[in-house]
């Protein structure tokens, strides 16, 4: 799947003041975007595929738009002695090797929003605000994880507001690591059961972003197009105003066929989707 802007010569509105922006790296020809890798010691095949992708590093810069990890309960995991901690250290080291020679950007997702400065330091990654702008030279992409735009899922949005508050995070961080891991597993199980119940009841699908909300954000921030993950529904859409909305794939090495897709961006708004090993 490939694409290019319909009218890159037409400038967007002025970007909203204060929105973080990422400049296109000097001399770069390819910037990769991935999201929803959901790394876990319980899925060694996907972890191996991602680490192999980092070792090949056939890109000039990398943007990870959330949910790099299946769950992240705090940066002290890096000091723990269990399989998840060992994987986290391996990933941090692989990212740091890449970041030694090219930019690596990392955005929080709904599973790993507690990734903090210790992981950023260990990995060499620059933490991105959600959303932020990427200026590719004459074309600006609005980058986001995407969960904040799923406005029809009222239950999730209430939890998101609570979990992103300083008070909730301070209370959570004060608990022992093992307790936090148990709570995280319980929250994931509760979420899966809730979604399954909605499906059985034939209720309206609330798991996708709202196109009008995304379009309003695009216009507000002066972007030409939007890139996000979260929904696990990879596709290229047109927003109500005609701008492209590119949805990133999740990663699953054991799926048939494997889902290990990368969005490759080029200067001026050009893009293509390719396998991670391409």
C-alpha positions as CSV (number, residue, x, y, z in Angstrom):
1,X,0.0,0.0,0.0
2,X,1.4,3.3,-1.0
3,X,0.3,6.9,-1.2
4,X,1.2,10.5,-1.6
5,X,-0.6,13.7,-0.8
6,X,-3.2,15.0,-3.2
7,X,-2.2,18.6,-2.8
8,X,1.0,19.0,-0.8
9,X,1.5,22.4,-2.4
10,X,-1.5,23.8,-0.4
11,X,-0.4,24.8,3.1
12,X,-2.5,23.9,6.1
13,X,-3.8,26.3,8.6
14,X,-1.2,27.7,11.1
15,X,-0.3,25.0,13.7
16,X,-1.8,25.5,17.1
17,X,0.5,27.3,19.5
18,X,2.2,25.1,22.0
19,X,1.8,21.8,20.2
20,X,5.0,19.8,20.2
21,X,6.6,19.3,16.8
22,X,9.2,16.9,15.5
23,X,11.3,18.2,12.6
24,X,12.2,15.9,9.7
25,X,15.8,14.7,10.5
26,X,18.4,16.4,8.3
27,X,19.2,14.2,5.3
28,X,16.7,11.5,6.1
29,X,15.0,9.6,3.3
30,X,12.9,7.3,5.4
31,X,11.2,7.6,8.8
32,X,9.4,4.5,10.1
33,X,6.2,4.6,12.2
34,X,5.1,1.6,14.2
35,X,2.6,1.1,17.1
36,X,0.9,-1.6,19.1
37,X,3.8,-4.0,19.1
38,X,2.6,-5.2,22.5
39,X,5.9,-6.7,23.6
40,X,5.6,-9.4,26.2
41,X,7.6,-12.3,27.5
42,X,4.5,-14.4,26.8
43,X,5.0,-13.7,23.0
44,X,8.7,-14.4,22.3
45,X,8.0,-14.6,18.5
46,X,6.8,-11.0,18.2
47,X,9.6,-9.9,20.5
48,X,12.2,-11.6,18.4
49,X,10.7,-10.0,15.2
50,X,10.8,-6.6,16.7
51,X,14.4,-7.0,18.0
52,X,15.4,-8.2,14.6
53,X,13.8,-5.2,13.0
54,X,15.8,-2.9,15.2
55,X,19.0,-4.7,14.5
56,X,18.5,-4.3,10.7
57,X,17.5,-0.6,11.3
58,X,16.9,0.1,7.6
59,X,15.4,3.5,8.5
60,X,16.8,7.0,9.2
61,X,14.5,7.6,12.2
62,X,11.8,5.7,14.1
63,X,8.6,6.8,15.7
64,X,6.8,4.3,18.0
65,X,3.3,5.6,18.5
66,X,2.3,3.9,21.7
67,X,1.8,0.4,23.2
68,X,5.4,-0.7,22.6
69,X,4.8,-3.0,25.6
70,X,1.7,-5.1,26.4
71,X,1.8,-3.5,29.8
72,X,4.2,-1.2,31.7
73,X,3.7,-0.7,35.4
74,X,6.7,1.6,36.1
75,X,10.3,2.1,35.2
76,X,11.5,0.1,38.2
77,X,10.6,-2.9,36.1
78,X,14.0,-2.4,34.5
79,X,15.6,-3.5,37.8
80,X,13.5,-6.5,38.5
81,X,14.4,-10.2,38.1
82,X,11.7,-11.8,35.9
83,X,11.1,-12.5,32.2
84,X,9.3,-9.3,31.5
85,X,12.1,-7.2,33.1
86,X,14.7,-9.1,31.0
87,X,12.7,-8.4,27.8
88,X,12.4,-4.7,28.8
89,X,16.2,-4.5,29.2
90,X,16.8,-6.2,25.9
91,X,14.4,-3.8,24.2
92,X,16.0,-0.8,25.8
93,X,19.4,-1.9,24.8
94,X,18.3,-2.5,21.2
95,X,16.7,0.9,21.0
96,X,19.7,2.6,22.5
97,X,21.9,1.0,19.8
98,X,19.7,2.5,17.2
99,X,19.4,5.8,18.9
100,X,23.2,6.1,19.0
101,X,23.1,7.0,15.3
102,X,19.6,8.1,14.4
103,X,16.5,9.6,16.2
104,X,14.1,7.3,18.1
105,X,10.8,8.8,19.2
106,X,8.5,7.1,21.7
107,X,4.8,8.0,22.5
108,X,2.8,6.6,25.3
109,X,-0.1,4.2,24.5
110,X,-3.0,3.1,26.6
111,X,-1.0,0.0,27.8
112,X,2.3,1.7,28.5
113,X,1.4,5.2,29.6
114,X,3.6,4.8,32.6
115,X,6.8,4.7,30.6
116,X,9.0,7.3,32.2
117,X,12.3,9.1,32.1
118,X,14.3,6.1,33.3
119,X,13.2,4.0,30.3
120,X,13.8,7.0,28.0
121,X,17.3,7.3,29.4
122,X,18.0,3.6,29.1
123,X,16.7,3.4,25.6
124,X,17.9,6.7,24.2
125,X,14.4,7.5,23.0
126,X,12.8,10.9,23.0
127,X,9.4,10.8,24.6
128,X,6.7,12.5,22.4
129,X,3.6,14.3,23.5
130,X,0.3,12.9,22.3
131,X,-0.6,14.3,19.9
132,X,2.4,16.0,18.2
133,X,3.3,17.2,14.7
134,X,5.8,15.8,12.3
135,X,6.9,18.2,9.6
136,X,8.2,16.2,6.6
137,X,9.0,19.3,4.6
138,X,5.9,21.0,3.1
139,X,3.6,18.4,4.7
140,X,2.7,18.0,8.3
141,X,1.4,14.8,9.9
142,X,-0.5,14.8,13.2
143,X,0.8,11.8,15.2
144,X,-1.2,10.2,18.0
145,X,-1.7,6.9,19.6
146,X,-5.5,7.3,18.9
147,X,-7.2,6.1,22.1
148,X,-8.2,9.7,23.1
149,X,-10.2,9.9,19.9
150,X,-12.4,6.8,20.7
151,X,-14.9,9.2,22.3
152,X,-17.9,6.8,22.0
153,X,-16.3,4.4,24.6
154,X,-17.4,6.4,27.6
155,X,-16.2,3.7,30.1
156,X,-12.7,3.8,28.7
157,X,-12.5,7.5,28.5
158,X,-13.5,7.8,32.2
159,X,-10.7,5.3,33.1
160,X,-8.3,7.1,30.8
161,X,-8.9,10.4,32.6
162,X,-8.5,8.8,36.0
163,X,-5.3,6.9,35.1
164,X,-3.6,9.9,33.5
165,X,-4.1,12.0,36.7
166,X,-1.1,12.7,38.9
167,X,-3.0,11.4,42.0
168,X,-3.9,8.0,40.5
169,X,-0.3,7.5,39.2
170,X,1.2,8.5,42.5
171,X,-1.0,6.0,44.3
172,X,-0.3,3.3,41.8
173,X,3.5,3.9,41.9
174,X,3.5,3.6,45.7
175,X,2.4,0.0,45.5
176,X,4.9,-2.9,45.3
177,X,5.9,-4.0,41.8
178,X,4.3,-7.4,42.2
179,X,1.0,-5.8,43.3
180,X,1.1,-3.4,40.3
181,X,1.7,-6.3,37.9
182,X,-1.3,-8.2,39.4
183,X,-3.5,-5.2,39.2
184,X,-2.5,-4.6,35.6
185,X,-3.4,-8.2,34.7
186,X,-6.7,-7.8,36.4
187,X,-7.5,-4.6,34.5
188,X,-6.7,-6.3,31.2
189,X,-8.9,-9.2,32.0
190,X,-11.7,-6.9,33.0
191,X,-11.4,-4.9,29.8
192,X,-11.5,-8.0,27.6
193,X,-14.6,-9.3,29.5
194,X,-16.3,-5.9,29.1
195,X,-15.6,-5.9,25.3
196,X,-16.7,-9.5,24.9
197,X,-20.0,-8.7,26.7
198,X,-20.6,-5.8,24.4
199,X,-20.1,-7.9,21.4
200,X,-22.4,-10.7,22.7
201,X,-25.1,-8.1,23.4
202,X,-24.8,-6.7,19.8
203,X,-24.0,-3.2,21.1
204,X,-22.5,-0.5,19.0
205,X,-18.8,-0.8,18.2
206,X,-17.1,1.8,20.3
207,X,-13.5,0.6,19.6
208,X,-12.8,2.9,16.7
209,X,-11.9,6.6,16.6
210,X,-14.5,9.2,15.8
211,X,-13.7,10.7,12.3
212,X,-15.2,14.1,13.1
213,X,-13.1,14.3,16.3
214,X,-10.0,13.4,14.4
215,X,-10.8,15.9,11.7
216,X,-11.3,18.7,14.3
217,X,-7.9,17.9,15.8
218,X,-6.3,17.9,12.4
219,X,-7.7,21.3,11.6
220,X,-7.0,22.7,15.0
221,X,-3.3,21.7,14.8
222,X,-2.8,22.7,11.2
223,X,-1.9,19.3,9.9
224,X,-2.2,17.9,6.4
225,X,-2.9,14.4,7.5
226,X,-3.1,12.1,10.5
227,X,-1.3,8.9,11.6
228,X,-2.4,6.8,14.6
229,X,-2.6,3.3,16.0
230,X,-4.5,1.8,18.9
231,X,-7.5,0.3,17.0
232,X,-5.7,-2.6,15.4
233,X,-7.5,-1.8,12.1
234,X,-4.8,-0.9,9.7
235,X,-6.1,1.1,6.7
236,X,-5.8,4.3,4.8
237,X,-8.9,6.5,5.2
238,X,-10.0,9.9,4.1
239,X,-11.2,12.3,6.8
240,X,-14.4,14.3,6.3
241,X,-12.3,17.2,4.9
242,X,-10.5,14.8,2.5
243,X,-7.2,14.6,4.4
244,X,-5.5,11.1,4.8
245,X,-5.9,9.2,8.0
246,X,-3.4,6.4,8.2
247,X,-4.0,3.7,10.8
248,X,-1.1,1.6,11.9
249,X,-1.2,-2.2,12.3
250,X,-0.6,-4.0,15.6
251,X,2.2,-6.6,15.6
252,X,1.6,-10.4,15.9
253,X,4.3,-12.7,14.6
254,X,2.1,-15.8,15.1
255,X,-0.9,-14.5,13.1
256,X,-1.6,-16.0,9.7
257,X,-0.3,-14.1,7.8
258,X,2.0,-12.5,10.4
259,X,1.2,-8.8,11.2
260,X,4.5,-7.1,11.3
261,X,3.8,-3.9,9.3
262,X,5.7,-0.7,9.2
263,X,4.6,2.7,7.8
264,X,7.5,4.2,5.9
265,X,7.3,8.0,5.5
266,X,9.3,10.0,3.0
267,X,9.7,13.7,2.6
268,X,6.8,15.7,1.4
269,X,4.0,13.5,2.7
270,X,4.8,10.3,0.6
271,X,4.3,7.0,2.4
272,X,4.1,3.3,2.0
273,X,3.3,0.2,4.1
274,X,5.8,-2.6,4.1
275,X,6.7,-5.7,6.1
276,X,9.2,-5.0,9.0
277,X,11.9,-7.1,7.3
278,X,11.6,-5.2,4.0
